[in-house]
């Protein structure tokens, strides 16, 4: 990165934004044969019968002690979006910190990190003992992305006006509703997110997102 301190931040969602995957949770449930139970848990959460943390505990409980190899094989097939490395390197060259804020799982993040080393990353974590799930750690509750982006900006002493957030789905709404400088909806699956966005990008290539962020960042300096 040029200069001695970060000039801005680009904070990305992961599932559906950086990788061709709607939900890492759903992919694992499909691979483990637990999708039916997962849907029951989600309905209970949506009806307000259980909290997010309780929902997550019930979801992970479906996998505790089981052979997780089918899920690991499925996760190994997850593909990044086109031009991911080139796009993120473009942003870094412009002086932006580049990172991830996702309620998805760290196992997917590790796939992306083979292509690009992020400046920060906050995801939920599965704890494995060999090929078995023994627990998990909540780092990103469902509606907490906005507060996490604020904490990241504060940590690096970057004003929110110089932060860009990029996402695709309803669980990205909270980081679109804080006073950041730019909100980019990338191939959005949520009409609500699209309405909150400053820019909507529909493309197969992440380079088109990077170009929008670079143009916005240049405008800040003029």
VOBA-1610 file (N, C-alpha, C; in pm, whole numbers, padded with zeros to 5 digits, always signed):
BEGIN
Unk+00085-00119+00000Unk+00000+00000+00000Unk+00088+00124+00000Unk+00053+00220-00081Unk+00130+00342-00087Unk+00103+00429+00035Unk+00206+00506+00075Unk+00187+00593+00190Unk+00213+00522+00321Unk+00199+00596+00429Unk+00231+00541+00561Unk+00107+00500+00639Unk-00011+00537+00592Unk-00133+00501+00664Unk-00244+00477+00563Unk-00342+00395+00597Unk-00451+00369+00504Unk-00533+00494+00476Unk-00571+00513+00351Unk-00649+00629+00313Unk-00798+00598+00307Unk-00831+00472+00305Unk-00970+00432+00295Unk-00984+00283+00317Unk-01108+00237+00321Unk-01137+00095+00346Unk-01241+00047+00245Unk-01221-00073+00194Unk-01322-00144+00116Unk-01357-00271+00193Unk-01480-00277+00244Unk-01525-00390+00326Unk-01625-00474+00246Unk-01589-00599+00222Unk-01669-00688+00139Unk-01744-00792+00221Unk-01867-00819+00183Unk-01934-00942+00221Unk-01859-01057+00152Unk-01885-01180+00192Unk-01814-01293+00130Unk-01907-01380+00045Unk-02000-01452+00108Unk-02088-01543+00033Unk-02171-01463-00067Unk-02160-01498-00195Unk-02236-01429-00298Unk-02171-01304-00351Unk-02066-01256-00284Unk-01997-01135-00325Unk-01855-01166-00373Unk-01779-01236-00292Unk-01644-01275-00330Unk-01637-01418-00382Unk-01735-01499-00347Unk-01739-01638-00394Unk-01876-01667-00455Unk-01877-01764-00546Unk-02002-01803-00613Unk-02077-01902-00524Unk-02133-01849-00420Unk-02199-01931-00320Unk-02300-01844-00246Unk-02425-01884-00248Unk-02528-01804-00181Unk-02511-01806-00030Unk-02482-01925+00025Unk-02470-01938+00170Unk-02380-02056+00204Unk-02273-02030+00278Unk-02186-02139+00321Unk-02260-02233+00416Unk-02351-02176+00496Unk-02432-02259+00586Unk-02515-02359+00507Unk-02583-02310+00403Unk-02670-02398+00324Unk-02589-02506+00253Unk-02474-02469+00199Unk-02390-02567+00130Unk-02351-02680+00224Unk-02315-02646+00346Unk-02275-02748+00443Unk-02394-02837+00480Unk-02509-02775+00503Unk-02628-02856+00536Unk-02662-02952+00422Unk-02651-02906+00299Unk-02679-02994+00185Unk-02581-03111+00183Unk-02453-03082+00205Unk-02351-03187+00202Unk-02367-03285+00317Unk-02413-03235+00432Unk-02425-03319+00552Unk-02562-03386+00565Unk-02654-03355+00474Unk-02787-03415+00481Unk-02872-03361+00594Unk-02848-03237+00635Unk-02920-03178+00749Unk-03003-03057+00709Unk-03032-03043+00579Unk-03100-02923+00531Unk-03242-02912+00588Unk-03311-03024+00605Unk-03447-03020+00660Unk-03450-02962+00799Unk-03361-03007+00885Unk-03353-02956+01021Unk-03313-02809+01022Unk-03224-02773+00930Unk-03180-02633+00922Unk-03297-02542+00887Unk-03383-02586+00798Unk-03500-02505+00762Unk-03595-02488+00879Unk-03610-02593+00958Unk-03694-02583+01079Unk-03636-02478+01174Unk-03505-02482+01195Unk-03439-02386+01284Unk-03456-02244+01235Unk-03440-02223+01103Unk-03453-02090+01047Unk-03595-02036+01063Unk-03694-02121+01044Unk-03833-02078+01062Unk-03859-02036+01206Unk-03803-02108+01300Unk-03819-02071+01442Unk-03754-01935+01468Unk-03638-01910+01408Unk-03571-01781+01424Unk-03655-01669+01363Unk-03707-01692+01244Unk-03786-01590+01176Unk-03915-01559+01251Unk-03970-01658+01320Unk-04093-01635+01399Unk-04062-01569+01533Unk-03934-01550+01563Unk-03896-01487+01688Unk-03896-01579+01807Unk-03901-01710+01783Unk-03904-01807+01892Unk-03766-01827+01955Unk-03662-01804+01877Unk-03525-01820+01926Unk-03441-01702+01878Unk-03332-01675+01950Unk-03241-01567+01911Unk-03147-01616+01800Unk-03072-01522+01743Unk-02974-01560+01641Unk-02872-01658+01697Unk-02822-01629+01817Unk-02722-01718+01877Unk-02780-01857+01901Unk-02908-01862+01945Unk-02972-01992+01966Unk-02990-02067+01834Unk-03028-01991+01730Unk-03042-02053+01598Unk-02909-02114+01553Unk-02802-02036+01567Unk-02671-02084+01524Unk-02628-02207+01603Unk-02653-02205+01733Unk-02618-02321+01816Unk-02692-02446+01769Unk-02820-02430+01737Unk-02899-02544+01688Unk-02849-02591+01553Unk-02810-02495+01467Unk-02759-02531+01336Unk-02630-02611+01347Unk-02537-02559+01425Unk-02408-02627+01440Unk-02426-02761+01511Unk-02524-02768+01601Unk-02549-02895+01672Unk-02582-03008+01575Unk-02634-02973+01458Unk-02664-03076+01356Unk-02537-03147+01309Unk-02422-03080+01325Unk-02296-03134+01273Unk-02203-03185+01381Unk-02229-03150+01507Unk-02138-03186+01615Unk-02116-03338+01620Unk-01989-03374+01622Unk-01952-03514+01637Unk-01961-03597+01511Unk-02016-03540+01403Unk-02030-03615+01279Unk-01905-03599+01193Unk-01886-03695+01103Unk-01778-03686+01006Unk-01808-03569+00912Unk-01722-03467+00914Unk-01745-03344+00839Unk-01685-03349+00699Unk-01629-03463+00662Unk-01560-03475+00534Unk-01648-03439+00414Unk-01777-03480+00411Unk-01860-03441+00295Unk-01869-03289+00278Unk-01880-03217+00390Unk-01887-03071+00383Unk-01754-03012+00339Unk-01644-03067+00388Unk-01513-03016+00348Unk-01490-03036+00199Unk-01536-03149+00147Unk-01523-03172+00002Unk-01607-03071-00075Unk-01728-03044-00028Unk-01814-02946-00096Unk-01752-02807-00091Unk-01697-02770+00023Unk-01635-02638+00038Unk-01512-02624-00050Unk-01442-02734-00074Unk-01322-02729-00158Unk-01355-02697-00304Unk-01483-02710-00340Unk-01526-02682-00477Unk-01576-02538-00496Unk-01583-02462-00388Unk-01632-02324-00397Unk-01536-02241-00481Unk-01593-02166-00576Unk-01513-02087-00668Unk-01524-01937-00637Unk-01413-01864-00648Unk-01420-01719-00633Unk-01489-01656-00754Unk-01537-01535-00738Unk-01592-01462-00852Unk-01478-01429-00948Unk-01514-01399-01071Unk-01413-01370-01172Unk-01330-01247-01135Unk-01200-01257-01161Unk-01107-01145-01146Unk-01095-01096-01002Unk-01117-01184-00907Unk-01111-01145-00766Unk-00974-01087-00729Unk-00868-01160-00758Unk-00735-01115-00718Unk-00700-00982-00782Unk-00726-00969-00911Unk-00692-00846-00982Unk-00770-00727-00928Unk-00898-00749-00898Unk-00982-00640-00847Unk-00937-00593-00710Unk-00909-00687-00621Unk-00869-00649-00486Unk-00730-00586-00484Unk-00642-00634-00571Unk-00510-00572-00581Unk-00520-00429-00635Unk-00614-00405-00725Unk-00636-00270-00777Unk-00674-00175-00663Unk-00763-00220-00575Unk-00805-00137-00463Unk-00690-00110-00367Unk-00613-00212-00339Unk-00498-00194-00249Unk-00398-00096-00308Unk-00375-00104-00437Unk-00281-00013-00502Unk-00326+00133-00490Unk-00456+00153-00480Unk-00510+00289-00465Unk-00497+00341-00323Unk-00454+00257-00230Unk-00437+00302-00092Unk-00549+00261+00001Unk-00630+00165-00041Unk-00741+00118+00043Unk-00702-00008+00118Unk-00744-00016+00244Unk-00742-00144+00314Unk-00856-00228+00259Unk-00830-00355+00237Unk-00930-00444+00177Unk-00958-00559+00273Unk-01086-00579+00307Unk-01117-00685+00402Unk-01256-00740+00388Unk-01289-00832+00478Unk-01414-00908+00474Unk-01490-00891+00606Unk-01620-00866+00596Unk-01710-00872+00711Unk-01826-00960+00668Unk-01833-01081+00723Unk-01930-01179+00673Unk-01985-01265+00786Unk-02114-01294+00777Unk-02174-01390+00871Unk-02156-01533+00821Unk-02086-01547+00708Unk-02048-01679+00659Unk-01938-01740+00745Unk-01882-01849+00697Unk-01790-01928+00779Unk-01645-01915+00735Unk-01556-01923+00833Unk-01413-01906+00808Unk-01358-02010+00711Unk-01421-02125+00699Unk-01372-02227+00607Unk-01379-02179+00462Unk-01477-02096+00431Unk-01485-02038+00297Unk-01381-01929+00281Unk-01364-01848+00384Unk-01262-01743+00380Unk-01124-01801+00348Unk-01092-01916+00405Unk-00962-01977+00381Unk-00941-02010+00234Unk-01050-02042+00164Unk-01040-02066+00020Unk-01000-01938-00053Unk-01061-01827-00017Unk-01033-01700-00083Unk-00893-01651-00048Unk-00849-01678+00074Unk-00718-01631+00119Unk-00603-01697+00045Unk-00629-01803-00030Unk-00523-01861-00114Unk-00492-01769-00232Unk-00583-01677-00263Unk-00565-01586-00375Unk-00526-01445-00332Unk-00566-01405-00211Unk-00545-01267-00169Unk-00536-01261-00017Unk-00438-01189+00033Unk-00421-01173+00177Unk-00492-01045+00223Unk-00599-01061+00297Unk-00680-00947+00339Unk-00613-00870+00453Unk-00646-00741+00460Unk-00596-00658+00569Unk-00674-00682+00698Unk-00798-00725+00686Unk-00879-00764+00802Unk-00986-00861+00754Unk-01032-00945+00844Unk-01140-01038+00811Unk-01213-01077+00939Unk-01345-01062+00937Unk-01429-01100+01050Unk-01539-01192+00997Unk-01535-01318+01039Unk-01636-01416+00998Unk-01674-01500+01119Unk-01775-01581+01104Unk-01805-01682+01205Unk-01713-01802+01185Unk-01684-01872+01295Unk-01583-01978+01290Unk-01641-02113+01333Unk-01607-02216+01258Unk-01632-02352+01301Unk-01504-02407+01362Unk-01517-02479+01473Unk-01401-02538+01541Unk-01400-02687+01509Unk-01293-02730+01443Unk-01280-02869+01401Unk-01173-02941+01482Unk-01197-03068+01505Unk-01096-03158+01560Unk-01079-03268+01456Unk-00977-03252+01373Unk-00964-03341+01260Unk-01075-03314+01161Unk-01157-03414+01132Unk-01268-03397+01039Unk-01403-03394+01110Unk-01402-03357+01238Unk-01526-03348+01314Unk-01544-03208+01373Unk-01668-03161+01370Unk-01701-03031+01429Unk-01719-03050+01579Unk-01649-02967+01656Unk-01662-02976+01802Unk-01719-02849+01863Unk-01736-02744+01782Unk-01793-02620+01835Unk-01787-02509+01733Unk-01823-02390+01779Unk-01814-02276+01688Unk-01808-02147+01768Unk-01772-02038+01699Unk-01758-01908+01764Unk-01831-01803+01680Unk-01923-01732+01744Unk-01997-01625+01677Unk-01916-01496+01682Unk-01873-01450+01566Unk-01806-01320+01556Unk-01892-01217+01485Unk-01988-01266+01404Unk-02072-01177+01325Unk-02219-01218+01338Unk-02289-01172+01442Unk-02433-01195+01451Unk-02505-01136+01329Unk-02626-01181+01304Unk-02697-01149+01180Unk-02705-01000+01152Unk-02739-00920+01251Unk-02759-00777+01228Unk-02645-00691+01280Unk-02525-00747+01288Unk-02413-00675+01350Unk-02311-00620+01252Unk-02332-00639+01123Unk-02228-00599+01027Unk-02197-00449+01032Unk-02299-00368+01053Unk-02276-00224+01060Unk-02184-00187+01174Unk-02209-00242+01291Unk-02125-00212+01407Unk-01983-00265+01386Unk-01970-00378+01320Unk-01836-00433+01296Unk-01759-00344+01200Unk-01825-00294+01095Unk-01758-00202+01003Unk-01713-00076+01078Unk-01797-00027+01168Unk-01759+00090+01248Unk-01633+00061+01331Unk-01628-00058+01392Unk-01512-00093+01474Unk-01385-00105+01389Unk-01399-00162+01272Unk-01284-00175+01182Unk-01232-00036+01143Unk-01324+00053+01106Unk-01284+00188+01067Unk-01215+00260+01183Unk-01269+00244+01303Unk-01209+00306+01421Unk-01070+00250+01448Unk-01055+00120+01436Unk-00926+00055+01460Unk-00818+00113+01370Unk-00852+00135+01243Unk-00753+00183+01147Unk-00756+00335+01131Unk-00838+00401+01214Unk-00846+00547+01215Unk-00883+00603+01078Unk-00981+00540+01016Unk-01033+00584+00886Unk-01176+00634+00906Unk-01207+00757+00867Unk-01344+00808+00880Unk-01442+00722+00799Unk-01564+00707+00849Unk-01663+00629+00776Unk-01690+00684+00637Unk-01673+00814+00619Unk-01694+00875+00488Unk-01595+00823+00384Unk-01487+00759+00431Unk-01387+00704+00340Unk-01391+00551+00340Unk-01506+00497+00375Unk-01528+00352+00375Unk-01630+00317+00267Unk-01597+00215+00187Unk-01691+00158+00090Unk-01732+00020+00138Unk-01861-00012+00129Unk-01909-00146+00164Unk-01970-00210+00040Unk-01945-00339+00025Unk-01990-00412-00094Unk-02058-00541-00050Unk-02182-00560-00093Unk-02255-00681-00055Unk-02361-00716-00157Unk-02437-00824-00127Unk-02536-00870-00224Unk-02671-00907-00164Unk-02678-00925-00032Unk-02797-00988+00025Unk-02854-00908+00143Unk-02968-00956+00192Unk-03039-00885+00298Unk-02957-00870+00425Unk-02871-00968+00454Unk-02792-00956+00577Unk-02678-00856+00565Unk-02667-00788+00451Unk-02572-00678+00436Unk-02636-00543+00463Unk-02766-00541+00490Unk-02837-00415+00507Unk-02779-00328+00616Unk-02740-00388+00729Unk-02693-00307+00841Unk-02567-00229+00807Unk-02479-00285+00725Unk-02359-00208+00691Unk-02388-00107+00579Unk-02501-00122+00510Unk-02542-00022+00412Unk-02614+00095+00479Unk-02659+00075+00603Unk-02738+00178+00670Unk-02657+00266+00765Unk-02529+00241+00777Unk-02444+00331+00854Unk-02387+00436+00757Unk-02338+00551+00808Unk-02299+00661+00720Unk-02162+00643+00654Unk-02150+00536+00574Unk-02027+00514+00498Unk-02028+00600+00372Unk-01914+00605+00304Unk-01904+00690+00186Unk-01964+00630+00061Unk-01962+00497+00050Unk-02011+00432-00072Unk-02069+00295-00038Unk-02185+00268-00097Unk-02253+00139-00080Unk-02274+00078-00218Unk-02212-00037-00242Unk-02221-00102-00372Unk-02293-00236-00357Unk-02404-00251-00427Unk-02475-00379-00433Unk-02426-00454-00556Unk-02363-00569-00534Unk-02303-00647-00642Unk-02392-00767-00672Unk-02454-00766-00789Unk-02549-00872-00826Unk-02647-00900-00712Unk-02719-00797-00667Unk-02800-00811-00545Unk-02913-00912-00560Unk-02932-00989-00454Unk-03045-01082-00446Unk-03158-01023-00362Unk-03134-00905-00305Unk-03230-00839-00215Unk-03272-00704-00273Unk-03403-00686-00292Unk-03453-00557-00339Unk-03430-00448-00235Unk-03439-00484-00107Unk-03416-00387-00001Unk-03272-00336-00005Unk-03177-00426-00028Unk-03037-00384-00037Unk-03016-00295-00158Unk-03079-00332-00268Unk-03066-00252-00390Unk-03115-00110-00367Unk-03222-00095-00292Unk-03275+00039-00263Unk-03179+00121-00178Unk-03104+00055-00090Unk-03011+00126-00001Unk-02880+00161-00071Unk-02853+00097-00185Unk-02723+00111-00250Unk-02708+00246-00320Unk-02585+00296-00322Unk-02551+00412-00404Unk-02530+00370-00549Unk-02475+00251-00567Unk-02447+00198-00700Unk-02484+00050-00702Unk-02547+00005-00810Unk-02574-00136-00831Unk-02489-00184-00948Unk-02413-00289-00925Unk-02328-00347-01030Unk-02378-00487-01060Unk-02413-00510-01186Unk-02449-00645-01231Unk-02344-00689-01332Unk-02264-00785-01292Unk-02150-00824-01375Unk-02097-00958-01328Unk-02027-01028-01415Unk-01958-01150-01376Unk-01821-01122-01316Unk-01772-00998-01333Unk-01635-00965-01292Unk-01632-00867-01176Unk-01550-00899-01076Unk-01533-00808-00962Unk-01457-00682-01002Unk-01390-00684-01117Unk-01321-00564-01163Unk-01418-00448-01185Unk-01541-00478-01222Unk-01639-00371-01241Unk-01675-00304-01109Unk-01675-00380-01002Unk-01695-00323-00868Unk-01574-00239-00829Unk-01455-00294-00852Unk-01333-00222-00816Unk-01326-00088-00888Unk-01367-00085-01013Unk-01363+00040-01089Unk-01455+00145-01028Unk-01573+00103-00984Unk-01666+00196-00918Unk-01604+00252-00791Unk-01542+00165-00712Unk-01481+00208-00586Unk-01365+00303-00613Unk-01283+00271-00712Unk-01168+00357-00745Unk-01214+00494-00791Unk-01316+00501-00874Unk-01367+00631-00921Unk-01421+00713-00805Unk-01494+00648-00715Unk-01543+00718-00595Unk-01427+00770-00511Unk-01326+00687-00494Unk-01212+00724-00410Unk-01133+00839-00471Unk-01118+00837-00602Unk-01050+00948-00670Unk-01127+01078-00650Unk-01260+01069-00656Unk-01342+01190-00641Unk-01327+01252-00502Unk-01297+01171-00402Unk-01276+01224-00267Unk-01155+01315-00260Unk-01062+01294-00352Unk-00936+01367-00347Unk-00934+01489-00439Unk-01048+01514-00505Unk-01052+01629-00597Unk-01135+01742-00537
//
